[in-house]
Amino acid sequence: MTTTPLAPLTLTGFQAIPMIANDVLELALRGNADMRVKGAFGQYLKDLDVQIRAIGVRSVNVKMVDLYFVSSSCFQAIASWLLLVASRPVDARYQVQFETHAGQPWQKRSLEAIQRVAPGVVVVA
């Protein structure tokens, strides 16, 4: 059964849609994560973290295949979320895997830098 533990974030030109499938939280990011969405997106990731911990999910798959732009401010929000996860004891962490779009090589390059901030938490595919 697939459920949504947290309502999607829907803003003009951007969506974050969470779904649980096979004990993995999948978070699809779509559109453009620009300066207009930074505040709402940052808060959304904090709220998502609380929900993930409450339901005991051990793995999050962030799908970026339909994401076309991410501002530095939104990358900062993602890095803050990952630092929060990485700051916990190992048994209280969950893994975050990013699925990138091969036609958007900037995604993988940017995430590899973020991966260095939270080693052991982040996987870039």
C-alpha positions as CSV (number, residue, x, y, z in Angstrom):
1,M,0.0,0.0,0.0
2,T,1.3,3.5,-0.8
3,T,0.5,6.4,1.5
4,T,1.5,10.0,1.7
5,P,3.0,10.8,5.1
6,L,3.3,14.5,4.4
7,A,1.3,16.7,2.1
8,P,3.1,17.7,-1.1
9,L,4.6,21.1,-1.4
10,T,3.0,22.8,-4.4
11,L,4.2,26.2,-5.4
12,T,4.2,28.1,-8.7
13,G,6.6,26.2,-10.9
14,F,7.8,23.8,-8.2
15,Q,6.5,20.6,-6.5
16,A,7.8,18.2,-3.8
17,I,5.7,15.1,-3.7
18,P,6.4,12.5,-1.0
19,M,5.2,8.8,-1.2
20,I,6.0,5.7,0.7
21,A,6.7,2.6,-1.3
22,N,8.2,-0.6,0.1
23,D,9.4,1.2,3.3
24,V,11.2,3.8,1.4
25,L,10.1,7.4,1.3
26,E,10.3,8.7,-2.3
27,L,10.4,12.4,-2.7
28,A,9.9,13.6,-6.3
29,L,11.1,17.2,-7.0
30,R,9.6,18.8,-10.1
31,G,10.0,22.2,-11.8
32,N,12.4,24.9,-10.7
33,A,13.6,25.4,-7.1
34,D,14.4,29.0,-7.4
35,M,14.6,31.9,-4.9
36,R,10.8,32.1,-4.7
37,V,10.6,28.7,-3.1
38,K,13.6,28.7,-0.8
39,G,11.8,29.6,2.4
40,A,8.9,27.2,1.9
41,F,11.2,24.4,0.7
42,G,13.6,24.8,3.6
43,Q,10.7,24.5,6.1
44,Y,9.2,21.6,4.1
45,L,12.5,19.6,4.4
46,K,12.5,20.3,8.2
47,D,8.9,19.1,8.5
48,L,9.7,16.1,6.3
49,D,12.6,15.2,8.6
50,V,10.2,15.2,11.7
51,Q,7.7,13.0,9.8
52,I,10.4,10.6,8.6
53,R,11.7,10.1,12.1
54,A,8.2,9.6,13.4
55,I,7.3,6.8,11.0
56,G,10.7,5.2,11.2
57,V,11.7,5.3,7.5
58,R,15.4,4.3,7.1
59,S,15.8,5.4,3.5
60,V,14.7,8.4,1.4
61,N,15.0,8.4,-2.4
62,V,15.0,12.0,-3.8
63,K,14.0,11.9,-7.5
64,M,15.3,14.9,-9.4
65,V,14.6,13.6,-12.9
66,D,11.9,16.3,-13.4
67,L,13.9,19.1,-11.7
68,Y,15.3,21.6,-14.1
69,F,16.9,24.3,-11.8
70,V,18.0,24.6,-8.2
71,S,19.2,27.9,-6.8
72,S,22.1,28.1,-4.5
73,S,19.6,29.0,-1.7
74,C,17.7,25.8,-2.3
75,F,20.9,23.8,-2.4
76,Q,21.7,25.4,0.9
77,A,18.3,24.2,2.3
78,I,19.1,20.6,1.1
79,A,22.6,20.8,2.6
80,S,21.1,22.0,6.0
81,W,18.6,19.1,5.9
82,L,21.4,16.6,5.3
83,L,23.7,18.1,7.9
84,L,20.8,17.7,10.4
85,V,20.5,14.0,9.5
86,A,24.3,13.5,9.6
87,S,24.6,15.2,13.1
88,R,22.6,12.4,14.7
89,P,24.0,9.2,16.1
90,V,24.4,6.6,13.4
91,D,21.4,4.5,14.6
92,A,19.2,7.6,14.4
93,R,20.1,8.5,10.8
94,Y,18.4,7.6,7.6
95,Q,20.1,7.4,4.2
96,V,19.2,9.8,1.4
97,Q,19.8,8.8,-2.1
98,F,19.5,11.3,-5.0
99,E,18.4,10.1,-8.4
100,T,19.6,12.6,-11.0
101,H,18.7,13.2,-14.6
102,A,21.5,12.2,-17.0
103,G,20.6,15.2,-19.2
104,Q,21.1,17.6,-16.3
105,P,24.8,17.0,-15.4
106,W,24.9,19.9,-13.0
107,Q,22.7,17.9,-10.6
108,K,25.2,15.2,-10.1
109,R,28.1,17.7,-9.8
110,S,26.3,19.8,-7.2
111,L,25.1,16.9,-5.2
112,E,28.6,15.3,-5.1
113,A,29.8,18.5,-3.3
114,I,26.8,18.2,-0.8
115,Q,27.7,14.5,-0.4
116,R,31.0,15.5,1.1
117,V,29.2,17.4,3.8
118,A,27.2,14.4,4.9
119,P,29.3,11.3,4.2
120,G,27.6,8.1,5.1
121,V,24.2,9.7,4.7
122,V,24.1,10.8,1.0
123,V,24.3,8.6,-2.1
124,V,24.2,10.2,-5.5
125,A,23.0,8.0,-8.4
